[in-house]
Amino acid sequence: MSQLKLVTLTTLGMIAFAGNSILCRAALAETDIDAGSFTSLRLISGALMLWLLLQLQRTKVADKPAVGGDWLSALMLFIYAAGFSFAYINLPAGSGALLLFGAVQISMISAGLIAGEKLGRWQIGGYALAFAGLIGLLLPGAESPSLLAALLMVAAGIAWGVYSLRGRQGGNPLYNTGGNFIRAVPMTAALSLLFIGDINLDSSGILLAIASGAIASGIGYAIWYAALPALQATTAAIVQLSVPIIATVGGLIWLDEAITLRLMLASVAVLGGIAVFVLMKGKDKDA
């Protein structure tokens, strides 16, 4: 793969990931669609797009199951998508993306610690700084986000962290992701039935949900998985630091959201801490 193609695919993938935050926030803040319907439409349209992409690149393997993935991963995907949507009822795009991304990374790092991974002093400092940044964003105050919404987004991030860890077990990631989206459809249908009294749809909200599912999720994941094999692990982790920044800028431009001092300081702490952790991995053996 040429360097230009790799940079282009990686950039488009990060824009797609940030686009999910912007599209969801725009739908729930500026249209009449409810969070449950947004979740369902996103997962269903994502499943259809991934299914179509898989048909276009399908290879004949006799022992390959009809659908990839597994039910536990699909449950984690559903919890992420539902928490994400309900959190964005009251969260700005940038704050939500920072909470999500921070929770994903911290949960994955924590899983490594539980498994016995040894950290150097710089890594411990980076981990502590990122964790403190998330706590600082959640502390009560005039600029703090809604606590319930923030906790829902953190739960979504933890679920996505678990989903990502399970995805490391091998197999074609796009094939497994497509299967997990398909398995999540009955779960999101049950969610819609649970909140049937709150269902509210309008054309703009429907279009934003479909764009989030089919384009930002379905095509976005396909682009990212096309670029990922050509990226070093450290590079792949570092480039994802751009997602909350892109979401914050997008919220400022398209949703007229304010960039608060608390968000700026929390972003520096969380993203800076994660950057230190990733860059120092394997370089500090003193701890």
N, C-alpha and C positions, 0 to 999 in steps of 0.2 A: 504494500500500500504506500502511495506517495505521501510525503510529508504534508503537502497541501490538502490532500483528501482527508488525511487523519485529523488535521486541525479543523477542517470544515465540519466533519462528522462530530467531533468532540464538542465544538461550539454549538452546533445545532442541537445536540443532545442536552447540553446544559440549559439552553434556551427553552427546550421543551419541558424539562423538569420544573424550571421556574414558571413556565407558562401555566402549569397546573394550578399553582397558587393564585396567579392573577386571574385565570378564568373562573376558578371556584369562588374567589372573593367577589369578582364582578357579578357573577350570577346571583349570589346570595345577598349582596348588598344593593344591587341595582335592578334586579328583576324580581318577579313574584314566585319563582320556583322555590320549593322547600328542599331542605338538606337531604331528606331521604330519597326524594325523586332524583336529585342531582347525583347522588351516590349510585342509584340503580342505573340511570342512563349512562353514567360514566363507565361503570363496569361492563354493562351489556355492549355498549358501542366499542369499548376496548377489546372485549372478547371477540366481537365480530371482525374487527380490523386485524387482530393478531391471527385469527383463524384464516382470514384471507391471505395474509402474508405467508403463513405457513404452507398454504396450498400452493402458492407461487414458487416456493423453494423446496417443496416436499421431495424427499428421497424415499425410494422403496426399500424398506427394511422389514424383513418378515416378522421379526419378533418385537417390533416397536409397537407399544400400545396406541390405541386410537387417540388418547389424550395424555399429554405429559403432566408433570407436576404431581401433587398429592393433596389430600384433603386438609392436613394441618397447615401446609403452606397457603392453601386457598383461604383458610380461616384467618390467618395472619394478614393476608392481602385485604380481606373484607374488613377486618378491624381497623386496619390503616385507612382504607378509603372512607369508611363511615366516620371514624374519629376526625379525619381531615375535613370532611364536609361540614359536620356539625360544629367543629371548632371555628370554621371560617364564617359562621354567622356573626361572630363578634370580634374576630381578629383581623387586623390589617394584614395585607399580603406579606410584607416584609417580616413583621414579627412572627407570623405563622410559619414562614419558611425557615426562619432562624431556629425557632423552637423545634420544628420537625427535624431539621438537619442535625441540630445539636443532640437531640434525643437519640436519633439513629446512631450517630457516631459514638456517643457515650455508652449506649447500650451494647454496641459491638465491642468496644474496648473493655467494658465491664465483663462481658462474656469471656474474653481472653484472660482477664485476671482470675476469674472463677476457675478457668481451666488450668491455671497455674503458670500463665505467661509472666515472665520476669521483666520489670520495667527499670530503666535507668533513671537517674535523678531528673534529667531534662524531661523525659517522658512523664514522670510523676508530676512535675511542675505544669506541663502542658495540659495534662488530664485535669488537674485541680483548677487551673485557670478557666478551662472550658466549662467545667461543672459550676464554678462560681459565677460565670457569666450567665448561665441559664437561671440560676437561683436569683441573681441580681435582677434579671428581667421580670421574674415572677413576684418579687417583693412588693408589698402594698405601696401605693403612691399615686400621685396624680397622673403619671405617665404609664402606669402598669397596665398590662392587658387584662381582660376579664379572666379571673382565676379559673372558672369552670372551663372556659374555652381553651385556656392555656393548658390545663391538665388533659383535656381531650386531645390536643395536638401532641403533647408529650406521649400520651398513650399510643397515638397513631405512629409516632416516631419509634417507640419501642417495638411495636408490632412489625414495622418495616425493617427494623434492625434484625429481629428474629427471622423474618422472611429472607433477608439478605444472607444471613448466616446459613440458613438451610439451603439456599441456592448455591452455596459453595460446595455442596456435596457431589457435584458433577452433573454431567449431562448437558444437552444443548440448552442454554439459558432462555433463548427465545421460545423454544418448544415447550419448556417447562412453564414459562410465564404465561404463554397462551393457554395451556391446560389449567393453570391456576385461576386465570380470569374466567374461564368457562365454568369451573367448579364453584366460583364465587357467585355466579348468577342466581342460583336458588337461594343463597343466603341473603342476597340483597333484595330478592323478591319477598322473602319473609320480613325483612326490615320495612319494606313499603307497606305490607299488610299490617304490621304492628302500628305504623303511623298513618293508617289509611285516612283517618279523620283530618290529618294535616296536609294531605296531598294538595298541591297547588302548582299548576303548570301554566307557562306562557311560552310563546314562540321564541323569545330571546333567551330565556333561561334554558329551554330545551337545546337550542343551537350551541350555547356555551358548554352545556354538559356533554354533548356529543363531541364537540371540538376537544374538550378535555380528555375524553375517553379514546376517541379514534385517532386524534392527531398527537396531542401532548403525551398521552400514555402509550397507545398502540404503536404509532410510528416513531415516537420518541424513544421507546425502549428498543425498538428494532435498530434505530440509528446508533444508540449507545452500545448495544451488544455487537454491532458491526465494528465499532472503533475499539472496544475494550481489549480484544486480544493483542492489539498492536501497542497498547499503552503499558508502561511499567506500572507496577502496583502503586508505588509512591505517587506517580504522576496522576493516575486515575483517582486517588484519594484527594490530592491537592486541587485538581480542577473542579471537583465538586464543591469546593469552598466558594465558588463563584455563584452557586445557585441562590442563596439568600440575598446576595448583593444584587443580582439581576432582578429578583422578585421585588426587592425594595425599590429599585429604580423604576421598575414597571408600575408598581403601585403609586409612586410619585407622579409619573407621567400620565397614566391612563385612569387612575382612580382618585387622583388628588389627595393622596394620603400623606400625612406629615411624617418627616423623619425626626424623631425625638432624640434628645441627648441620651436618654436611657437606652434606646435601641442602638445608637451608635456605639456606646460604651460596651453594651452586651455583645454586639457583633464583633468588636475588636477582641474581647476576652474569649468568646466561644471560637471564632474562626482562627484567631491567633493561637489559642491553646491547642486546637486540633492540628494546625499546621506544624507547630513545634513537636507534637507527639509523632506525627507521621514522618517528619524529616529526621528526627532523632532515633527512629526505630533501628535497632541493631548497631547504633554508633556509641551508645553509652552503656558500659557494663559495670558501672560503679555501684549500682543500687543493689 
